[in-house]
Structures are given as C-alpha cells and as structure tokens.
C-alpha cells in the first residue's frame, strides 16, 4: 500500500493550507508604449546585432532591463558613454530633451527614438503653446525622466514645473493671461485633477490640452485598483520603485482604504509576515511590469495557500503603436 503524498515524515497528515482568493486587476502590466519600446530594442538587436546602446532604462523595470542586457543591449546614463561607430543608440520610452538627439547627430551616431507616442503628444502640445506665446506649466514629479524630457523641449524659462497645490499659491508668472498646462503621463488621476482645478481657479484663462495628458493605461490601471482595493485584505503592485505609474497604483490602493499595500519587483521580495492573516489578495502590475512576474507572485502564494484566482476587469485595451519607421520591415529591407 503506497504512502499518501500528504503525509509528513512522522506519518501524520500535513496541515491544510489556508484558502486565499486572489483578485487580479485588469487591465494590468504592459501598455502599448512599453511593448513598443521593448520591441524597438529587440528589433534593433536583430537588424544591427549587438551591442545596441540604450540611453537610460528603456522602461522602468529591472527584470525587463536585465533580460535585454542578456540579449546584447548596453544601458548608459549619458551619450558620452556611447563609443563612436555604427552601433545605434536608442532613446527610452520616457522621452529626451531636444539637446540629446542634437548631440548624438553632431557625433554622427545612429539614433532610434523609442519615446512613447503619448509622451511625444505632450512634447508637441508644449511646443505649440510656446509658439503661441504662452508660458507652460508642467504638472509632474521633479527629476523623473519624462519630466526632464518634456521641460527640455522648450527654451529655459519657458516652462515651469508644478508638483503640488502648495506651489500654485506662490506662482506669479509675468502674464496671468498667457498660460497653458500639460502633465506627465503617469500621474495619479485624482491628484492631477485637484492640481489642475487649482490652476484654473487661480488662472481662469489658462489653456489645457484638448484631451487629458495622463495616458489611457495609467487611467485604466488606477480604475481597476479602485475597484479591487476596497474588496481585499491586501494589495500587491508588481513593479519597480522608480516606476511612476507603479507608485501611483500603490497610492491609489492606500487612498481607498486597503489596509496592506506593497510595491514589489518580484516574488523573492515578498514580506510574508505582512500577508500572514489575509484571506483575499488584490494583485496588479505597473505598465512596465511583465505578466511573467505576476504569475510568479501567484505561484509563490500557491506554495503557502490554497489559491483561487478571479479577474476583475474594468475595460479592455486594444491600443497598438507602430515601430519607428526605420525599424519597420519594409524600411529595414
């Protein structure tokens, strides 16, 4: 008679694992801009062969960056780390200041722009406002690569960063009647709404974008978290700490009252003590986090709990962005 697989060495039945229901947020994970950026690097590697240089992290996710390194991508902080030659240099999905491609062209470097088209949209808006004589107020987070890139589209002094409502009180532009606002694409929808309303109240003639700058993916992922977070004992956001949209997801969950919220890179970073008494877990991923890491988290919980998984879907995404022209098959051939 064979021994039961559920018996311990002492012959006693192993204790049953506690039940855990996982509510998966949908949409989650990769957005169209991130898919395009990763595809740009992989397509460039296929066309040019390694090494391909990438200025800054192509997207803010350690797993993605490390996987591309293994394929031959070399990540650099600045262009002066790129040697002269035919190896291409790729600009990240967050966008760059105008001086970056100018400096690359002056050295004769081959450049490929992986800037998300929705970030490019903000760049064009800022330029149009500047050409029409408006001073631009950029709502965003200081030091974020996207903010650095957007501010670098205009001459110095033509654009001012606004990080919170408190800053608005001290704003005294030269002309209150010639102002415009744009925003970083990965902000909290609610926080940005409050800041923009404060700008409109102080500067009634301020001009905004025809369509909100916060991207569809950021909005959709935050909405899914708003639906799930009140229903669970804890919520995990899969993403890197330097990912703005991932940090905002964690903040959204906290704001709607989820008692335990964590931002983690992957399963090995889980704080198991924090999840010892939960029975229902929310799980989402930032726009630069791959689905394989979500599955890894589920598998890790399945070793400790009897897991059931349900998906809570708030919308369906079908956005696709084409590759830069020079990487499309017909152009490359």
N, C-alpha and C positions, 0 to 999 in steps of 0.2 A: 504494500500500500504506500503510495508516494506521499511525501510530506506536503502540507499546504504552503503555498508561496507566501501566505500572510502570517506565518508563524515566525516568532523570534527564535534566537538560539536556545532559549530556555523552553521552547515548546509552546509558550503562551501566544495567543493571538495578538498581533500588533495593534496598537490603539488606532481607532479610526481617525482619519484626517478630518478636521473640521470643514464644514462647507464654506465655499466662498463664491459669490456671484460677481463676475466682472462685467461691468457695463462699458463697452467700447464706444467711444465718441466717434461719430462720423459726420463730416469729413475729419480726417486727421492726416498727419505726415506730409509727404512731399506735395508741393504745389507745382504748378506748371513752370514757374520761373526757376525753381530748384532743379526740376527734371531737365530743363533746357540747359542750365549751367553745367550740370554733370555730363550731359550728352556732349556739350561743347568740348570739354576736356578729353573725353574718351574718343570723340571723332578726330580731334586734333592729333591725339596719340596714334590713331590708326593711319592718318594721312601723312604725318611728318615723322612718325617714330619718336621714341624717347631720346632725350628729355624734352618735355614741354614745360615751360615755366608758367607759374600762376602767381600773380601779384595778390597777396593776402589769401586767406582761406576762400576757396571758391564759393562755399556756403558755410554757415557756422555749425558744423557738426564734425566732431573728432573722428567718428567711425568712417564717414564719407571721405574726409581728407586722408586718413591713413590708407584706405583702400585705393585711392587714386595715386598715392605715393608709391604703393607697391606695383602699380602699372607703369610708372615712369614719370609721373608728374612731380615737378620740383616747386615747392612753395617758397616764395620770397616775400620779405616785408616791403622792399622798395626796388625800383628798376635798376639801381646801381649794382644789385646782386646778380643781374642777368648778364651773362657774357655776350660780347659781340658775336654775331653769327646768324645762321638761318633758323635756329630754333625759335619757335613762336613764343610770345608771352601773352597770356590770357588775363583779362581784367575780370574781377569777380562779379557775382550777381548783384552786389550791393552798389555798383557804380563807382566811378572815379571822378576826381576833379579834372577840368579841361587840361591842366598842365601835364597830367600823366601821359596821355597819348601824344601830346605835343613833344614831350621829352623823348618818348620812345621813337617817334618819327624822326627826330633830329639825329638819332643814333642809327637810323636805318633798320630798326627792329621790326620784325613781322608781328603785328598785333591782332588779336581777336577779342572782340568785346562780348562778354557773357552777361552784361548788365541785364537784369530783369526788365522786360518791356514796360512794366508798370512803374518801375523806378525811372526809366527814361521819360515816361509821360510826365512825371513830376519835374524833371530837369527842363523839359520843353515849356511847361507852364511857367516855371520861374523865369526862363529867358524871355518869354512873351511879355510877362508883367514888367520886367526890367526895360524892355524896348519901348513899352508904353509909358515909361516914366514913373512907375510905381516902385516903392520900396517894399521888399519882400520879407515877410515874417514866416520863418520856418518852424513849425511845431515839431519837436523831436528831442532826442537824447544826445547830449554833448559827447563827442568822441566816437559815436557809432559810425562805422564806415559809410553807411548810406548818407548820414547827415554830412559827413566830411565831403563826400562826393557831390551832394546837392549844393552845398554852400560854395563849392569850388566851380560851379557853373557860372557864377556872376563875379564881377569885379569886387574887390574888398570894399566893405562899407555899404554894399548894395543889398545885403541880406542879413537879417538878424535872427538868431536862434531864440526860440521861446520854449522853455522846458516845463513851466508850470504857471498856474494862475497868478501866483505871487509876483512873478516877473512882469506881468502885464501892468500892474499898478505903477511900476517905475518907468514904463515905456513912454518916451516923449520924442517921437520922430519929428523930423523937420517939417513934414507936411502930413497932417492927420487925414487929409482928403485923397492922398495918393498912396494907398497901401493895398497890399494883397497878401493872402496867406496860402501856404501849401503845407503839407505834412509828410513826415516819414511814413512809409507804407506799412510798418509793422507795429503800430502803437495800439494801446488799449482804445477800443471804440468809445467806451463811456468817458474815459479821462479826456480824450481828444475832443469829444463833444462839449464837455464843460469848458475847456480852454478856448475853443472856437467861439462859443456863446459869449464868453467874457471879452474876447477880442471884438466881437460885433457890438457888444454893449458899449465898450469904450470908444470904438472907432466905427460909427454907423455906416460909413461909406466904404469900408474895407471890402475888397473883392476876393471871392474864393473860387475854387475850381468848379467847373460845370458838373463834375462827378467827384465824389469823395476820393481822396488820395489813398486812404487806407485800403489795402488790396483785398480782393474778394476772399482770398484764402485766409488771411488774418481774421476778417469778419466772420467767416463761416466756422472756423475752428473755435473762436471765442463763443459763438452762439451755441455750439454743441456742448461746450463745457458748462455754460449757463444752464442748460437743460439737465445735465447729468449730475453736476456737483451737489445740488440740494438732496439728491436721492441716495448718496453714498456715505460711508464712514470715512473714506479717504480717497484721494485722487492723485494719480501719478501722471506727470507730464514727462514724456520721453524727449530729451533734447539737451543741448549743451548750454552751459551757464552764460556763454557770450551770445546766445541766440535771443534777440529781442522778442521775436514773436513767441518763443517758448516761455520766456519770463512773464510775458503778459498773460499767457494761459494760466500759469500758476497764480498770478494775482487775481485773475477773474474768479477762479475757484475759491480763493480765500474770501473774496468780497461777497460772494453769495452764501457764505457760511459753512463751507466744507471744513470740518474740524482738523483734518490732516491733509496737507498738500505737500508734495515733493516733486522737485525737478531732478531727474536722474539721467545720466548718459546712457547707462545700460544696466543689466541685471546685477552685475557684480557690485554696483554702487548702492543697492537697496539697503536701507536701515530696517532690518527685520523686526527689531524691538518696537519700532513705531507702528508696525502693522499686526501686532500680536493678537489684538482683540477685534479685528474688523470682520464683518460678515458680507459686506458689499463694497467693492472697489471700483472707482472710475479710472479709466485709462485713456489717455490721448497722446498725441505726439506733435511736436512743433513742425513747421513747414519744411524744415531741413533735416528731419529725422527719418531714416528709412524704416519701412514696415518690419524688416527682419529684427530690429531691436524691440519693437512692440511684441512680436512673437516670443522673443527671448524672455521678456518680462513675464508673459503668461506662463511659459514653461517653468520659470523659476517658482512662481506661485503654485503651480500644479504639483511640485515636489512636496509642498507643505500643506496644501488644501485640496479638497475635492472641488475642483473648479468647474463652474458652468459659465459660459460666455454668451452675452447678449449684446447686440449692437443697437445703439440709439442714434438714428440718422435724422439730421435736421434739413439736409439738402443734398443734392447730387452735383458733383463738379465734373465738367467736361472740357475745361479750358486747356488748350494746347498752344504753345508758342513755337514757331518755326526756328530752326537753327540760323545763325548768321549766314548771310548769302555765300560767303567764301567757303563754308563748310558743307553746303548742300551738295548732293551727289553730282548734279549737272555742272555746278561751278568747279567742284574739285577735279572733275574729269577733264 
